[in-house]
Amino acid sequence: MRSNLGGNVPIRAQRTGGEYSPAMQIKTQRLVLREFVQADWPDVLRYQSDPRYLRYYPWSDRTEDDVRDFVDSQIAHQSESPRRKFQLVITLPDQPGLIGNCGIRRKSDNDFEADIGYELSPERWGRGYATEAASAMVDFGFQELGLNRVSSWSIADNAGSANVLEKVGLKLEGRLRSNEYFKGRWWDTLLHGMLRDEWTGPGSIQSLSVGQP
């Protein structure tokens, strides 16, 4: 089932039986965001092994087992009912493989608040892909999930990630000093957020597909 979102066509009308099926795809101007499949793990391992990617994560390397577990955990979310986590692979429609992933995850105890997260292959940094994917997740959250608040946290030293959040429209709400410890040091984190009445409306999603694989 497909919905072209030129104009004000509500995405919500495209659900099946009130819940999303395991097959979900979002198209933006340049990207296709789709569900994880098990065959994605080599591409994920490739970019998650890049030292530039690893800089702001607790781990210093990634193994095949690590990444297979990560991919399997994302696939498991697809069959949850009700589904609370939507983590999608980022792809370029004219190129094989994937370039990252992004997602929106409802809070476990709050249906009206969710956080967004994204990661992109360092080889694709600086081209606006993370901003485009994150914008789609924000639009999906407010338009389709009926959220009142979307938030995200990042390592304060990671200026690129904070820049993405601010381009998407999330506002800096606070800085927590020395609240993450890894790689032999303490790190500050930033909290960004957006409320529904601050959202400027859908515009990044060109189409949403849901249905059986």
N, C-alpha and C positions, 0 to 999 in steps of 0.2 A: 504494500500500500504506500502511495507516495503523495506528498503535498508540496506544491510549488508555493513558495512564500513571498512572491511578489505582492505587495499590498498588505492587507491586514488579515489574511487567512490564518485562523488559529491553529497552531500545531496540535493542540489538545484533541482535536477532532480525529486525529489519525491514530489514536491508541486502539488496541484491540481488547475488548472486555475489561477496560479500565486499567490494564497493566501493559507494560512494554514486553514484547517478545524478546528472545535472545538476539534477534537480528535487527540491529539498529544502525543507521547510517545518517550522518549529517554532512551536507555539502555547503561550503562557503565559496567565496569568490575564487580562491586558488587551491583549496584543500578538500580532501575527503576524509572525514572522521568516521571510523568503523570499529566494530567490535574486535577484540583480541581473538586470535586463533593460535593453536599450539605451535604452528609453523612459524610464528613471529619471533620465537626466542633468539635465533642467530642474529637478526637485525638489532634486537634490543641489547644483546650482549656486546655487539660491536660498539654502539655508542656509549653504553654504560661502562665500558672499560677505558674510555678516553679520560686521561688525567684532568682535562678541563671540566668534564662532567663530575668527576669524583671529588673535586675540590671542596664542595660544600655539603658533602654527605659523610656520615660517620665511618663508612667502610672505605678501605684503601684499594680494594680490587673487587672484581665480580667474577664468579665462576659460572659454568654452565648450569650447575644445580641451583645456584642462587636465582638465576634469571628464569629458569624453567619454573621454579616455585612462584616467582613473581607473576609470570604469565598465567599460570594455573589459577592463582588467586583472583586475577581479574576475570578470567573465564567463569569462575564459580559465581561471581556476583551477577552474571547475566541471567541465571536461573532462579535467583532469589525472588520471593513473593511475600510482601511487596518489595520491589527493587529500590534500594536506597543509594547504591553506588553505580555511577555511570562513567567508567574509565575507558576511553576510546583511543585507538591508534590514530596517529596523524600520518596521512599519506599525501603524496602528490599524484593527481590523477593520471599524469602522462609518464610516470616513472615507477619502476618496480620497488617493492620493499616499503619500509616505513621510515619516518624521520623523527619520531618521538611519540608521545602520548599525552593526553590531557583528560581531565575529568571533573565531575562535580559529585560531591558525596553529602547526602543529608546527614545531619547529626543523629546519633542513635536515639536521642530522647526528645527530638524536636523536628516535626515535619516541615517547619517553615524556615529553617536555617540550614545552610549547607556551606561547605568550603570547596574551593576550586584548587586544582594543582595541575602542573604541567611540567614536562621535561622535553628537551629538544636536542637532537644530535648537535654537538658543537660545530660540526661542519656546516650546519644550516643556520647558525646564529646570525643576527644582524639583518635579517630579511623580512622581519615582521610576521613570521609564521606563528610564533608563540602568542603574539597579540591577537592574531586572527582566530586562532583556535580557542584561546581563553575567552574572547568576546562571544564566540558561539556558545560556550558553556554557560556564560552568564545569561545570555538571551534564553537559552533552553531552561535554565533554572527559574527565571522569573515568569517567562511566558508559559511554559509547560508544566513545571512542577508547582507553580503557585507559591514560590518562596517569598518571604518578607525580607530576608537578609542573606547576602552572600559575603563570605570572608575568605581570607587566605593569609598565611604567615610565611615568612621567608627569613633566611639568614641575613642580618643587616649588611654584612660585607658584600653580599651578592646584589650589587646595584642593578645589574641587568634584570633580575627577577622583579625587583621592586618597580623598575621602570615599566615593565610589562603591565603590572597590576594597575599602575596609575594611568597608563594609556587606555586601559580597558574601562576606567572610571571608578575604580575602588580608591577610597580615601585612606590616607595614613591615619590610624586611630591610636597607635601607641608603640612604644619601644620597650621591650623587656630586656633588662640588662643582665648579661651573663647567666642566661637560663638554659643554655644548651652547652654540653661539654662533650667534645670529641676531638680526636687527633691532637691530644695533649694541651688543649686550651679551652677557655670559655668563649662563647659566642653570644652576641646580642641577637635578638630576633625582632622583626617588625610585624605588626598586625595591620592589615588593610581590610576595609569593609565597604559595602554598598547596601543601602536600603532600597526597598522597592520604589519608594517615591522619588529616589534619586536616579533611577534607571531611565534612560532616555528612550527606551522602546526597542523592539526587535529591528534588526537590520543586517546582522552579519550572516544569518542563516539563509541560504538560498532554497534549500529543500531538506526535508527530513523523511527518511524511509523507515518504516517499521513493518515487521511481518515475519513469516517463517523463512529460515535460511534457504 
